[in-house]
Amino acid sequence: MDKKQLSERDICTKYINPSIEGAGWDLVRQVREEVSFTDGRIIVQALMALCDELEQQIETSHTQVEQLMQSCLKEVFSEK
């Protein structure tokens, strides 16, 4: 099947959704589609700012997870 001939919806149904489910996500409870996140027209510059903010939040979360993991490992392996 030539993927270039498929619609966006077909790509999601045939490829993306199975990958999401394969990663352990529940499509009914954990995934939303076609959700608006602004009240109106998106200005590209504003969209890029939102992306930058989201990337920063993800990086902060990764840092916090790493710190928590290090703290847990230190606690487990420290001599008592």
Secondary structure, 3 states (H helix, E strand, C coil): CCHHHCCHHHHHHHHHHHHHHHCCCCHHHHCCCCCCCCCCCCCHHHHHHHHHHHHHHHHHHHHHHHHHHHHHHHHHHCCC
